[in-house]
Every structure is written in C-alpha cells, then in structure tokens.
Amino acid sequence: MNIIDTGAAAWLTYLPMEIPQGETTQDIARSELRAGLSSLGFAAKVDVIEDDKGEGFEITQSQDGYVIKGGKTGVLYGVYHFLSAIAREESPLTPFTAPHYPLRMINHWDNMDGSVERGYAGRSLFFKNHQLDYDEQRIHRYARMLASVSINAICPNNVNVHPPMDLLITKTYLPQLKKLADILRLYGIRLLLTIEYSMPSYHGAGTADPHEKTVHTWWEERAAEVYRYIPDLVGFLVKADSEYRPGPFTYGRSHTQGANMLARALAPYGGKLFWRCFVYNCKQDWRDTETDRPKAAFATYAPLDGEFDDNVVLQIKNGPLDFQVREPASPLLYAMPNTNKALELQIAQEYTGHQIDLFYLAQLWRDVLTQLPKGAAQYIAAVGNLGDDDNWCGHDLAQANLYAYGRIAWLGESHPEQFAAEWARLTYPQAAEEVADILLASPAAYEKYAAPLGLGFMVNPHIHYGPSPEGYEFSLWGTYHRADQTAIGVDRSSRGTGFTGQYPDQFGALFDDPATCPEKLLLFFHRLRYDHVMADGRTLLQRIYDDHFNGAQEAEALKAAWEQLKDKMPERTFERVLARFERQVKNAREWRDVINTYFYRKSGISDARGRMIYS
Ligand code: GCU
C-alpha cells in the first residue's frame, strides 16, 4: 500500500515520507523545499532568505525564479505556502503576510496510559504505559503537518490531569519532555503543559492555598526547573474548579489570586498562564430552574476584569455551554476588555459525530468568528482530533478540520469554501471539487438530524454519540431542555433566566425576542410551544420533524456522493471512508427516528406529511 492509500501523508502529498534533515528550522525549511520541488517536478530556482520578521514571510519573483523571504520560522511557513500553491497549480506569489494570532495552539487531551479523552483516532501519539513513548519519525511528520498550517504550540497532555501526569513537571519526566520539545522546536512548535492545581498539597507544601507563601515558593521552584529543561515553554494550561478538579475555590480564594500566583512563577521566563473558564456548577439539581449553566462563566469572570496579571490568558470555549453543534458565541468573549483572552475551539468531534459522521467544522467556526469583534481574543487554541491511527484523524476527511483550523489561526477568519477547496485540491486532486462539496454539505446534514434549532445535549450520556433525548434531563450537569407535552426549551430571555442580558445590548436585544432571534438558535434562547409558528409558516414541531427527515436523507446523499468517487480514489481510502459513511447513515436514521418519536409521544401531534413516526 502506498502512503496515499493510508492517509498518512494527509494533505502533504507533495512531500516524501522521509523526514527532513537539519539542526535548525531554517535547515528544515531548505530540506522541505528541496524534497517538495523535486517531487513536484518544479524546475525554477527558489531562494530562501532569512530576515527578522519572525513568523511572517513574503514570496516574490526573482530574475530566474522566486524568493521566499521571512523570519526564523517565517521561512518555513513560506516554504510550505510555496509548495502548497505549486501543488494546487496556483501562483505562489504572496505579499508580506504575518499571523493574526501569535499563539496558534493545539490542546491534546491525551492521558499517560495512552488513552485520549474524546479521542476518535486511536491512541495517544505521545504517551504509552505512563511514559512519554513515541515514534520519533512520526512526531517529525506530525510536526511537519502542523507547521504546514502554521500551528506553533501544542499541549500534549489532558486538561484533566490524572496521575502520574502531574509529575510531568518534575525530574521524573522532564528529560523525556525535553527531547520532545527539541524535535518540535525544529518546526517552530513550542510546548505548553497542563498542571494539577492541587499538586503542592501532596507534593511537599502541605497545601495548595494560593494565599500561602510556601505555595508560591513551591510553584517558583517548579517553574525554575521546568524552564531549565525547556527554556521556550509557552507556559501552563489549567483547568481549575471545573468538573471536580480542585482550584482556588477549594481554598476559599478567588480565581485572580490563584491564576496570578501561577503566572508570577512563570513570569521570569516569559511564560504565560492559560486559565480555562469552563467553570460551572456540575452538581446541579434538575429541579432547580434558577441556575442556568450558560450564565456561569460570565458571572464568574466578568467582574474580575483588569485584575489578572499581564501574562494570564483566560481561555474561553467558543460557546457558553460546551462545544454543541449550535451555540451563540460566549458572552464572555465580548466582555473583559482589560484581560487577555484565548478562544478555545474543538477540532475533536465530541458532539459532532466522533469522526465517524462527517462534520466539516469551518462553517461553525466562521459563525463564531463573524459574531465576535476582531480583537475579541488575542490567542487561539483548539482541542486536537489526532491520534495514532495511520490517517491521524480516524476519518480521512476529518483531516480537513485540522487544516481549516490552522488556516483560521493564521488568518483570524474562516473561509470554509476556500479552505475546503485548498485541502481537497492538495489531498485528492483527482476529485477535488466533489470532495469539497461533500465537506461543505456535511455540517447542515448533521445539525438537522442531531440538534434541533440550537437545543443540544440530546446525546447519549458520557459518550456523546447517538441520540438520547432525555439522557441528560435528570442529571447533575445543568443541560436541560425541559420538554413537556406542549413546549420545549429554557427561557433564557429577560423574562426567564436573563442570560441574554450578558450580551452587549445589540446582541442581547436580538436574542431576547423569538421574532428576531436567529432561527438556528431559537431553542437555545427560548422556551416555545410546539405549535409556535416559524417565519416560513411551519410550526416548530413540524420544522423539527422535517429537519430530521431531511437530515437523514442528506446523510444518505453524502454517502451516495462518495460512492460516485469509486474510480477516482485509491481503493483503500475509498473503502475506509465508505465504511464511515455507512455508519453515519445508520446513526442518522437512529437520530431521526428516536427524536421524532420522542416529540410525537410527548405532543401527540403527527407529522403533517404523514411520514413514518413510531408511536
Ligand atoms: C467536556 C468534555 C470533557 C472535558 C471538558 C473540558 O465536558 O466532555 O471530556 O474534560 O469538556 O473541556 O474540560
């Protein structure tokens, strides 16, 4: 089987599998250029010139060819850009370009036993049997793939730190981590590490109370040691007081106190502290209708604006709930003008089909980015969708999500059609248009069969794949839809929980009124009767029925479109992806029938078009 058949080359089909050689990023850039030009059969002369423009680069014409000019990492990005353009048969000429976000991060949720939380592509690329244990060649190819779309920082370990992962910041593991950092550095990629907030309490200091001087000293010593091994570490990423993880609240202290303490330990080395804002009551009583989970992050952090140190960055999920198929942008991303923020996306398809069902995420991300003001976040991070599967992402087409994320992180904007076309042209030049069309049609299909009008969380508890309309309805997680025989949804307007009041006025007013609320978010913000009349004259319930019938049909159409490509695809790629589409079609039917039956049984109202609903 050649490499194209395995999916291992990803979109870098123009590069040989041999890893580049060199001791510096510039060596790597030159090595990649040579290898790429020769495999593309490109004869013109291409010079690489280094300047002091950091990650930026430009590509101009010279008398007898081209000049790629850029800073230390810029030349590498310039080389990948050049090769990508040639492979796509486009002009490589590029006026000076520099990244929108200075840190463009992947957060892996890998555990040291080799499992990956919310991982759908095999085991961890980094860990095995509680050791850093990886295939070095593979890490080179991973780093090359990330660098080709400008990702410049990765966090290899899970935000939920399970022992012995806490020891990564000690001598037990630092020598191994240093080796990983040394490889990644060649590709302009820096490490970031998650830490266990309570670690000083059981590892020498007796407490992790941020008020105690001993705890400050403990973290200062840790930071000093970590930076001795990895001088360019980005910093720490922390999940504190979130989903049973300890944090400052455990000690009766504030998040400013906790975050600033850690940030001060990192400051002497130029390190940053990424502090996740996924903080809410995960022990809610479903009978409690006052508490409204989407309000939690804003309520916790907005009053603290201006109180965090300069090297603290609040890392905020794109939506206020949790990576659902359809959510408004988090109100916290509009707030806190005097605080550094990172936007957190999820490439891993936790709620969007587990990389079994196809869901091209660039449209969802475009919807997030176009809602927000340009400077809403200074940094960007995303939960990775990679594992040790040969094709990296489980589903070959899910590689497009990784590609699109990198492009967004560079541009600060999402252009789904453009990224799909680029990716498909590079990966499957023989069927680029058809594959791009399949990608672009995929999210609407999934949204229709899985998530009516912004409702969310009708998934199987814990695994988050497949339908379970009341799977979370009587749980502790605060994710209720409260369907009864006449209505569904939580009233989050000014007449209800008041969540809409967390938005700037113009958005708050828009969301507050069902008549002006974007239809796709209607049930995120409102509780409505099944006979509520929608803009096009259909009732809410009929719209839900129609979407589910249509979505399942669209899933079948995706599979049929793929089947058309049988003669254009390498055989194994074709079969692998077809097997995923077969599972998707089955899943879509299950969603359609379970959700429609559920609403029919609740409401007693039949489908106006008389289609089959199970009673
Ligand atoms: C979700 C996800 C968890 C994850 C958490 C987080 O709840 O299901 O697996 O740990 O988000 O972002 O911290």
Residues whose N, C-alpha, C, O or C-beta is under 5 A from the ligand:
A	BS01	GCU	F278
